[in-house]
Amino acid sequence: MKYFYKLLMIFIVAFTIQSCQDDDTEFGAVIAPSNLVVTATVQGQSMTDPNGDGTGIVVFNATSDNALNYSYDFGDGRQGSTFDGTIEHRFVQLGTNTYSVTVTATGTGGAATTQTILLDVLSTFDDSEAKEFLTGGSSKTWYWSVAENGHWGVGPTNLIGGQSPEAYYTPAFFPVPAFGRYCNDLTECFYEDEMVFTKDGNDVIYELKNFGGTYFHNTYLSQFGGPSAINGNNDDECLPFTAPAPGVITFTPTLDTDVPVEQSRKTTMLLANDSFISWYVGSSEYEIMEITANRMVLRTVQANDPALAWYHVLTTDLPVNPNPPCI
């Protein structure tokens, strides 16, 4: 009997070793990409304009042997990835700046090869008037314009069902009326938010003051410790949340939008540190539709549903609810 058990144990060990070897065989060899070559073409680059034409647009191309995909760190706080190695990026820091761009080619088993290049790029885009409106030349606090109809709402990014062209640039699906959700328990952490814009040289720093809580779209609740939107839970909700650190805004010309030029300023703000304007829909990119010294209209596309565009109307006037206190 002991002999039988010894034979059984030998068989089990041998089978386990063989199974592991089979798994290794199925996984394949771990191969790091080789011969990584990175090139960069700056738009408008010439003998007279060696750093480009001021658009800041650069087309990168990476090639290598045995690469499955390529990731880019553009050296300006933004990243990108591509399977074929080709990607376009727009550098927007004003003036001629040197960027350290790192490309990582990844092969089987996660094996990677990297290369870094230095690149001088000229960007001439600036919206000094918008910066002045946002900050008043120093620092300015903005609030939800709760007394306005449509101060918050959602519309389509594609016209469907015979909708009018205005649906492209208005909250056609659902405009929240004045004080429409002011007494809603779910928004008690929402309308009190403060959005602070501060001038620092030619830069503008954005800070969200959410006082410990943020109002999340229901599709993001489970990501931040709330209930899942599955099983009939379709309510948005306030959750405890530490606001992102203040950071410098990147201003870019608005290019990829269907909003007519007469309906938008065509300036976009890219907020640093994954920050957002009070209402969380996964986006840090806001198109400035309108702006004056005390009112602005912003448009952002929901990150996990690019068919939806959200609109925010902000004011520098501290909102006061003229209605009786909420019961």
C-alpha positions in Angstrom: 0.0 0.0 0.0 2.8 2.4 0.9 4.4 1.6 -2.5 1.1 2.5 -4.2 0.9 5.9 -2.4 4.5 6.7 -3.4 3.7 5.9 -7.0 0.6 8.1 -6.8 2.6 11.0 -5.3 5.2 10.7 -8.0 2.5 10.7 -10.7 0.8 13.9 -9.2 4.1 15.8 -9.0 5.0 14.8 -12.5 1.6 15.8 -13.8 1.8 19.2 -12.0 5.2 19.9 -13.5 4.0 19.0 -17.0 0.9 21.2 -16.6 3.1 24.2 -15.6 5.3 23.5 -18.6 2.3 23.3 -20.8 1.0 26.7 -19.4 4.4 28.2 -20.1 4.3 26.9 -23.6 0.8 28.3 -24.2 1.8 31.7 -22.8 4.8 32.0 -25.3 8.2 33.5 -25.0 8.6 36.9 -23.3 10.1 39.1 -25.9 11.0 42.8 -25.4 10.7 45.0 -28.6 14.0 45.8 -30.2 15.2 48.4 -32.8 12.8 51.1 -31.4 13.0 54.2 -33.7 11.0 57.4 -32.9 10.5 60.2 -35.3 8.6 63.5 -34.8 7.2 65.8 -37.5 6.3 69.3 -36.3 3.6 71.0 -38.3 4.9 73.9 -40.4 8.5 73.2 -39.6 10.9 74.8 -42.1 14.3 76.4 -42.4 12.8 79.7 -41.3 10.4 78.2 -38.7 12.4 75.3 -37.2 10.0 74.9 -34.3 6.8 74.8 -36.4 4.1 77.2 -37.4 2.8 78.0 -33.9 -0.1 75.4 -33.9 2.0 73.1 -31.7 0.8 70.1 -33.6 3.3 67.2 -33.8 2.9 63.8 -35.5 4.9 61.1 -33.9 5.8 57.7 -35.4 7.4 54.8 -33.6 8.5 51.5 -35.1 10.2 48.5 -33.6 10.4 44.7 -33.9 8.0 42.6 -31.8 5.9 45.5 -30.4 2.2 45.0 -29.6 1.5 48.6 -28.7 3.2 52.0 -28.0 2.5 54.4 -25.2 3.6 58.1 -25.2 4.5 60.4 -22.3 4.6 63.8 -24.1 6.4 65.6 -21.2 3.6 68.2 -20.8 1.5 66.2 -18.3 -0.4 64.3 -20.9 -0.2 60.8 -22.3 -1.4 58.7 -25.2 -1.3 55.2 -26.7 -1.5 53.6 -30.1 -1.2 50.1 -31.6 0.5 51.2 -34.8 3.0 53.7 -33.3 1.6 56.8 -35.0 -0.1 59.5 -32.9 -0.8 63.2 -33.2 -0.4 65.6 -30.2 -0.8 69.3 -29.7 1.6 71.1 -27.4 0.0 74.3 -26.0 2.4 75.9 -23.6 2.8 79.4 -24.9 6.1 80.2 -26.7 8.9 77.8 -27.7 9.4 75.1 -25.2 11.5 71.9 -25.0 9.6 68.7 -24.3 11.1 65.4 -23.2 8.9 62.8 -25.0 9.2 59.2 -23.8 7.9 56.3 -25.9 7.4 52.8 -24.5 7.1 49.9 -26.9 5.5 46.9 -25.2 5.9 43.3 -26.3 4.7 39.9 -25.1 4.4 39.3 -21.4 4.6 43.1 -20.7 8.3 43.3 -21.7 9.0 46.9 -22.7 11.6 49.0 -24.4 11.7 52.8 -24.0 13.3 55.7 -25.8 13.3 59.5 -25.0 13.6 62.3 -27.5 13.9 66.1 -26.9 11.7 68.3 -29.0 11.4 72.1 -29.4 7.9 73.2 -30.3 6.4 76.7 -30.8 2.8 77.4 -29.7 1.3 80.8 -30.2 -2.3 80.1 -29.0 -3.4 82.2 -26.1 -6.8 83.5 -24.9 -5.7 86.4 -22.6 -9.3 87.8 -22.5 -10.7 84.5 -21.2 -8.0 84.3 -18.6 -8.8 87.9 -17.5 -12.5 87.1 -17.3 -11.8 83.9 -15.3 -9.6 85.5 -12.7 -10.3 89.2 -12.8 -6.5 89.6 -13.0 -5.9 88.0 -9.6 -8.4 85.4 -8.3 -12.1 84.9 -8.7 -14.6 82.4 -7.3 -17.4 81.0 -9.5 -20.6 79.2 -8.5 -23.5 77.4 -10.2 -25.9 80.0 -11.6 -28.9 78.2 -9.9 -31.3 81.1 -10.6 -31.1 80.4 -14.4 -33.2 78.0 -16.3 -30.9 75.5 -17.9 -27.9 76.3 -15.7 -27.1 72.6 -15.8 -28.2 69.9 -18.2 -27.4 67.4 -21.0 -27.8 67.2 -24.7 -26.6 65.1 -27.6 -23.3 65.2 -29.4 -25.0 63.7 -32.5 -28.2 64.8 -33.9 -30.8 62.0 -33.9 -34.5 61.7 -34.4 -35.0 64.9 -36.4 -33.6 67.2 -33.6 -32.9 70.8 -34.4 -29.3 72.0 -34.9 -29.6 73.8 -31.6 -29.4 70.4 -29.8 -25.7 70.4 -30.6 -25.0 73.3 -28.3 -27.9 73.3 -25.7 -29.0 70.9 -23.0 -31.8 69.6 -25.3 -32.3 66.3 -23.4 -32.7 67.8 -20.0 -32.3 71.4 -18.9 -32.5 71.7 -15.1 -34.9 74.6 -14.2 -34.0 77.5 -11.9 -33.5 76.0 -8.4 -34.8 72.8 -9.9 -32.7 70.6 -7.6 -31.7 73.1 -5.0 -33.6 71.3 -2.3 -32.7 67.8 -3.4 -30.9 65.8 -0.7 -28.7 64.2 -3.4 -27.4 67.7 -4.4 -26.7 69.0 -1.0 -22.9 68.7 -1.7 -23.3 70.1 -5.2 -24.6 73.7 -5.3 -22.3 74.7 -2.5 -19.2 74.0 -4.5 -16.8 76.8 -5.3 -14.7 76.9 -8.5 -11.7 79.2 -8.0 -9.5 80.5 -10.8 -6.3 82.3 -9.9 -3.9 84.1 -12.2 -0.2 83.2 -11.9 1.9 85.1 -14.4 0.4 84.0 -17.8 -1.0 80.8 -16.2 -4.3 80.2 -14.6 -4.6 77.8 -11.6 -7.9 76.0 -11.0 -9.1 74.8 -7.6 -12.3 72.9 -6.9 -13.6 73.4 -3.3 -16.1 70.7 -2.8 -16.1 70.7 1.1 -15.6 66.9 1.3 -18.3 65.7 -1.1 -18.9 65.4 -4.8 -22.0 64.7 -6.9 -21.3 61.8 -9.2 -23.1 60.6 -12.3 -24.6 57.2 -11.5 -22.3 55.3 -13.9 -19.3 56.3 -11.8 -20.7 55.6 -8.3 -19.2 52.2 -7.9 -15.8 53.5 -9.0 -15.7 55.9 -6.0 -17.2 53.7 -3.3 -20.9 54.1 -4.0 -23.6 51.6 -5.1 -23.6 50.1 -8.6 -25.9 51.6 -11.2 -26.9 48.1 -12.1 -30.1 46.4 -10.7 -32.3 49.4 -11.2 -30.2 52.0 -9.3 -30.3 55.0 -11.7 -29.9 57.8 -9.2 -26.9 60.1 -9.2 -25.5 60.6 -5.7 -23.2 62.6 -3.5 -20.2 60.7 -2.2 -17.4 61.7 0.2 -14.5 62.7 -2.0 -11.3 64.6 -1.7 -11.1 67.3 -4.4 -8.1 67.0 -6.8 -5.1 69.2 -6.0 -5.1 72.7 -7.7 -3.3 72.8 -11.0 -2.4 74.9 -14.0 -5.1 74.9 -16.8 -4.0 74.1 -20.3 -5.8 76.3 -22.8 -6.2 74.9 -26.3 -8.1 75.9 -29.4 -11.3 73.9 -29.7 -11.1 71.6 -32.7 -13.0 68.4 -32.3 -16.6 69.6 -31.7 -19.7 70.0 -33.8 -20.7 73.3 -32.1 -20.9 76.0 -34.7 -18.3 78.7 -34.5 -20.9 81.4 -33.8 -22.1 79.5 -30.7 -18.7 78.9 -29.0 -15.6 80.8 -28.1 -13.6 77.9 -29.5 -11.3 77.8 -26.5 -11.0 74.7 -24.4 -9.7 74.3 -20.9 -7.9 71.1 -19.9 -7.9 70.9 -16.1 -4.9 69.4 -14.3 -4.9 66.5 -12.0 -8.1 65.0 -13.4 -10.0 67.8 -11.9 -13.5 68.8 -12.9 -16.2 71.5 -12.6 -18.2 70.3 -9.6 -20.4 67.6 -11.4 -18.4 64.4 -12.1 -18.8 62.8 -15.5 -15.2 61.6 -15.9 -14.0 64.6 -18.0 -11.4 67.3 -17.3 -11.9 69.0 -20.7 -14.3 71.9 -21.0 -15.2 74.0 -24.0 -15.9 77.6 -23.2 -19.1 78.5 -25.0 -19.5 81.9 -23.6 -17.7 84.0 -21.0 -18.0 87.5 -19.5 -16.7 89.0 -16.3 -19.5 87.4 -14.2 -21.0 84.6 -16.3 -19.8 81.6 -18.4 -21.2 78.6 -20.1 -19.1 75.4 -20.4 -19.6 72.2 -22.4 -18.1 68.9 -21.6 -18.5 65.4 -23.1 -19.2 62.5 -20.7 -16.1 60.3 -20.7 -17.9 56.9 -20.6 -20.7 58.0 -23.0 -19.4 60.3 -25.7 -23.0 60.7 -27.1 -23.8 63.0 -24.1 -22.7 66.6 -23.7 -23.2 68.3 -20.3 -23.6 72.1 -19.9 -22.7 74.2 -16.9 -23.6 77.8 -16.4 -21.5 79.5 -13.7 -21.7 82.9 -12.1 -19.5 85.0 -9.8 -22.6 85.9 -7.8 -23.0 83.9 -4.6 -26.3 82.0 -5.1 -29.1 82.8 -2.8 -32.3 80.7 -2.8 -35.3 83.1 -2.6 -37.6 80.2 -2.0 -38.6 79.1 1.5 -36.1 76.8 3.3 -36.1 73.2 2.3 -38.1 71.0 4.6 
